[in-house]
Amino acid sequence: MTDATGYEPESVRVTRAIRDQILDGVRAPGSKLVERDLADELGVSRVPVREALKTLVAEGLVTQRPRTWAVVREFTPADVADLNEVRSALEVLTFRLAANRRTSEGLERLRAVLDAELEAAAAGDVARARRAAADFHETVTSIAGNELLFEIDGLLRSRIRWLLVQHEDLAEVGAEHEALYDAIAQRDVGRASTLILAHMGNIRYLDDPTWREEDPALATPRVGE
């Protein structure tokens, strides 16, 4: 976050740097996040690093271990199932609203993000393509025109963004986003709903062996089922 003068607090910059490293896979799940080492690496004092780690713990990307260092969160299959259940409800609503309420300006922003994703995928730039793919979903949320939905998305954004970058087929994801863009552009609410449900079945955690080829909300059976 920057103020009116364009100043960005150091803790915000550090938070973004560590968050991007986690989401891009530079820092693997379970890897240590030691304040002293991060401060040296990023060329800052330990104070903004400490603040950044607190923020990332709140976002659900980092786990703080008592009386020791923090670690990059290791998402379990149950964690992923919980994310997919929430995401399945939010995404359908989001894409339906976006298809119904999109404006020319919002559509232009979505096209720009999609073009960036397709360009990165064609160039084989995996990290950039995955980031743009996640940006696509966030942009759809922004043009859905529901402030409460946008607020809820903000609370879960980092964890859902982590989920959205867990894919390998950049071309397939790009093609599915192209189809979703067309549905939104044509205000085809029904098609947008159908496409996003199918899309959620393809964007899933690659290491989750419990996934069932069904409704994403039913990805993992609950204890006792």
C-alpha positions in Angstrom: 0.0 0.0 0.0 1.3 3.4 -1.0 0.3 6.9 0.3 -0.6 9.9 -1.8 3.1 10.7 -2.3 3.8 7.3 -3.7 5.7 6.2 -0.6 5.6 2.4 0.1 6.4 1.2 3.6 9.3 -1.1 3.7 7.3 -3.8 5.4 4.8 -3.8 2.5 7.7 -4.3 0.0 9.2 -7.1 2.0 5.8 -8.8 2.4 5.2 -8.7 -1.3 8.7 -10.1 -2.0 8.3 -13.0 0.3 4.8 -13.7 -0.8 5.8 -13.7 -4.4 8.7 -16.1 -3.6 6.2 -18.5 -1.9 3.6 -18.3 -4.7 6.2 -18.7 -7.4 7.6 -21.8 -5.7 11.0 -20.2 -4.9 10.5 -21.0 -1.3 9.2 -24.5 -1.0 6.6 -25.7 1.5 8.2 -26.4 4.9 11.2 -24.2 4.2 12.5 -22.0 7.1 11.9 -18.3 7.2 14.5 -16.9 9.5 14.2 -13.2 10.2 18.0 -12.6 10.2 18.6 -14.4 6.9 15.6 -12.7 5.2 16.8 -9.3 6.4 20.3 -9.9 5.0 18.8 -11.2 1.7 16.4 -8.3 1.2 18.8 -5.7 2.5 16.5 -4.5 5.3 16.4 -4.5 9.1 14.7 -7.3 10.9 11.7 -5.1 11.9 10.0 -5.0 8.4 10.7 -8.7 8.1 9.0 -9.5 11.4 6.0 -7.4 10.3 5.9 -9.2 6.9 5.9 -12.6 8.5 3.0 -11.6 10.8 1.1 -10.5 7.7 1.8 -13.7 5.8 0.8 -15.8 8.8 -2.5 -13.9 8.8 -2.9 -14.6 5.0 -2.4 -18.3 5.6 0.9 -18.7 3.6 3.2 -19.0 6.6 3.1 -21.0 9.8 4.7 -19.6 12.9 6.3 -22.2 15.2 6.5 -21.2 18.8 10.0 -20.1 20.1 11.6 -20.8 16.7 11.5 -19.7 13.1 8.5 -19.5 10.8 8.1 -21.9 7.9 6.3 -21.8 4.5 3.0 -23.4 5.0 2.6 -27.0 3.9 -1.0 -27.3 2.6 -2.5 -30.7 3.4 -5.1 -32.4 1.2 -7.7 -31.4 3.8 -6.6 -27.7 3.5 -6.9 -27.9 -0.2 -10.4 -29.5 0.1 -11.5 -26.7 2.3 -10.2 -24.1 -0.1 -11.9 -25.8 -3.0 -15.2 -25.9 -1.2 -15.1 -22.2 -0.5 -13.8 -21.4 -3.9 -16.4 -23.4 -5.7 -19.1 -21.3 -4.1 -17.4 -18.0 -4.6 -16.2 -18.6 -8.2 -19.6 -19.5 -9.6 -21.2 -16.4 -8.0 -18.3 -14.2 -9.1 -18.4 -15.3 -12.8 -22.2 -15.1 -13.0 -22.1 -11.5 -11.6 -19.2 -10.5 -13.9 -21.1 -11.8 -16.9 -24.2 -9.9 -15.9 -22.5 -6.6 -14.8 -19.3 -6.2 -16.7 -18.6 -2.8 -18.2 -16.5 -1.9 -21.2 -13.7 -0.7 -18.9 -13.8 -3.9 -16.9 -13.7 -6.0 -20.0 -10.7 -4.1 -21.3 -8.8 -4.8 -18.1 -9.7 -8.4 -18.2 -8.6 -8.7 -21.9 -5.3 -7.1 -21.0 -4.7 -9.6 -18.2 -5.7 -12.5 -20.4 -3.4 -11.3 -23.2 -0.5 -11.1 -20.7 -1.2 -14.6 -19.6 -1.3 -16.0 -23.2 1.8 -14.2 -24.1 3.7 -15.5 -21.1 2.4 -19.1 -21.7 3.5 -18.9 -25.4 7.0 -17.8 -24.3 7.2 -20.6 -21.7 7.5 -18.2 -18.8 5.8 -20.4 -16.2 6.0 -18.0 -13.3 4.6 -15.0 -15.2 1.9 -17.1 -16.8 0.7 -18.5 -13.5 0.7 -15.0 -11.9 -1.4 -13.7 -14.8 -3.7 -16.6 -14.6 -4.4 -15.8 -10.9 -4.7 -12.1 -11.9 -7.5 -13.1 -14.3 -9.6 -14.5 -11.5 -8.9 -11.5 -9.3 -9.9 -9.1 -12.1 -13.2 -11.0 -12.6 -13.9 -10.5 -9.0 -13.2 -6.8 -9.3 -15.7 -6.4 -12.2 -18.4 -8.5 -10.6 -19.6 -5.3 -8.9 -20.1 -6.7 -5.4 -18.1 -5.0 -2.7 -18.8 -7.6 0.0 -17.7 -10.3 -2.4 -14.5 -8.4 -3.1 -13.9 -8.0 0.6 -14.4 -11.7 1.3 -12.0 -12.4 -1.6 -9.4 -10.2 0.0 -9.5 -12.2 3.2 -8.8 -15.4 1.2 -6.8 -14.0 -1.7 -3.3 -15.3 -0.9 -4.5 -18.8 -0.1 -6.7 -19.0 -3.2 -4.0 -17.4 -5.3 -1.7 -20.2 -4.1 -4.3 -22.7 -5.2 -4.7 -21.1 -8.6 -1.0 -21.4 -9.5 -0.9 -25.1 -8.8 -1.1 -26.1 -12.5 1.2 -27.1 -15.2 -0.7 -26.9 -18.5 -0.4 -23.2 -19.3 -1.9 -23.5 -22.7 -5.0 -25.3 -21.5 -5.6 -22.9 -18.7 -5.2 -20.0 -21.1 -7.7 -21.5 -23.5 -10.2 -22.0 -20.7 -9.7 -18.4 -19.6 -10.3 -17.3 -23.2 -13.6 -19.1 -23.3 -14.6 -17.6 -19.9 -13.7 -14.2 -21.2 -15.9 -14.7 -24.2 -18.8 -15.8 -22.0 -18.4 -12.6 -19.9 -18.0 -10.4 -22.9 -21.3 -11.8 -24.4 -23.1 -11.6 -21.0 -23.8 -15.3 -21.2 -24.4 -16.0 -17.5 -25.3 -19.6 -18.0 -22.3 -20.4 -20.1 -20.0 -18.6 -17.7 -21.4 -20.8 -14.9 -20.9 -24.0 -16.8 -17.4 -23.1 -17.9 -16.1 -22.0 -14.5 -17.3 -25.3 -12.9 -15.4 -27.2 -15.6 -12.4 -24.9 -15.1 -12.3 -25.6 -11.4 -12.1 -29.3 -12.1 -8.9 -28.7 -14.1 -7.2 -26.2 -11.8 -6.5 -28.3 -8.8 -3.7 -29.1 -6.4 -1.3 -31.4 -8.3 -0.2 -33.4 -5.3 -3.7 -34.1 -3.9 -4.2 -37.8 -4.3 -7.7 -37.7 -2.8 -9.2 -35.6 -5.6 -12.3 -37.1 -7.1 -13.4 -36.2 -10.7 -16.6 -34.7 -9.4 -17.9 -31.4 -8.2 -14.9 -29.5 -6.8 -16.7 -29.0 -3.6 -16.7 -32.7 -3.1 -13.0 -33.2 -3.8 -12.1 -34.8 -0.5 -14.4 -37.0 1.6 -14.8 -35.9 5.2 -13.9 -38.0 8.2 -16.6 -40.5 8.9 -18.0 -40.5 5.4 
